[in-house]
Amino acid sequence: GFAWPRGYSDKAAEDAAAKVCSYGRGNLANSRETYSSANIMRIRSAAIAAATTASLITGYADAAKAKQSWLCITIRDVVASGASGSNQINQATFNTIADHVASIGMKVLPVIEVLRS
């Protein structure tokens, strides 16, 4: 897969990346795609940062489950406590999200496995 730098892409870049990657994803709200993605070169991912609440992500999971869809989540660095910035999440928040996803019966899979199924 390819992560679009700062979430930006255009058709020419997507076409070029598609020649060497199975999919592309972006994390920013300025994504040209919605959940779940119709174009595999524009997969929109919910990026989890220190300020992200578990309720926001569990809400996304509930919506995906209700629509019988899928949700891409990007988690970079799980820390015991004191998460800061755009790359870290506290272990407790991660656990809440993981427990909720399990409780509603959603599978957790790598993106490539979802695309191949």
N, C-alpha and C positions, 0 to 999 in steps of 0.2 A: 504494500500500500504506500501511498504518498500523502504526506501531510502538507497541505498548502501553507506556505510561509505567511504568517499573520492572517490566515484564512482567506486570502485573496486568490482568485483564479479568473480566467476568462476562457472563452471557447478555444482559442489557439493553444493556450497552455494545457487545457484539459485534453485536447486531441493529442498533443505531444506526449503528455504523461501516460495516456492510455496505451501508447505503443510499448511501454516498458513496465507498467504497473497494472495490477488487477483492479485497483480502486484508488480513489483520492478522497481525503476528508479534510474538513475545515472546522475549527472550533468557535469561531467568532459569530456574533449575532448578525454580522453583515453577510452571512452565507447566502448564496443565491438559491439554496435548496431548503426544503422544509423537512421536518421529521415525518415519516421515514422517506428516504430519498428515492426519487424516481430515476436519477442519473447516478450511476455508481462512481463517476468521477467527481461528484459533488456531495458526498455523504456528509451530512451535518452531524457533528458530534457535540454532545453536552460536555463541555470541559469543566471539570471540578477543580475549584480553587479554595483557598482558606475561607473565603467569605460565602461560599456556596452552602446553602442549608440542605440538610437531609430531606426536608419536606419538599423542596423544589424538585429534587431528583426523583424522590418516590412518587411525586405527582406526575412527572414525565413517564415513569414506569407504569403507573396506573392507567394513564391515557393510552400508552402503547398497547397494554394488555387489552383494554376495552376495544381498541380498534383492530385487534388481532394483528398487530404490526410489530416492529422491532425498534429498538432504541440503541444508538451508539453512544457510549460514555467514554471520555478520556480521563484517566487517572494517572498522574505522573509520580507522585511521591507521597506515600502514606507515612505520617510521623506519629509517635506516641502521643504527643501533645504540643501545643504551641505553634500550630501551623500558621504560616504567613505567606503572603504573596499569591501568585497565580499558579504555582506548581505544587503546593502542598495541601494535604487534607489530614485532619486528625483521625486517628484510628477509630475513635468512637463514632464519628460521622460515617466513616466507611462501613463500619459494622452495622449501623442502623440501615444504611442503604442496602447492603448485602442481605441482611436479615429480611428486609421488606421484599426484595426481589424474590428471594426463596419462598416467602410466605404466600406470594400470589402465583407461584408456580411458573415463573419465567425462567428459561434457560439462560445461562451465561456462556457465550461462545465468542471466539475470535471472529472478527469481521469476515475474514476470508471464508470461514466455515458457513456463516450465514449466507453469503453470496453464492456459495456452491450448492446450497441445499434447495 
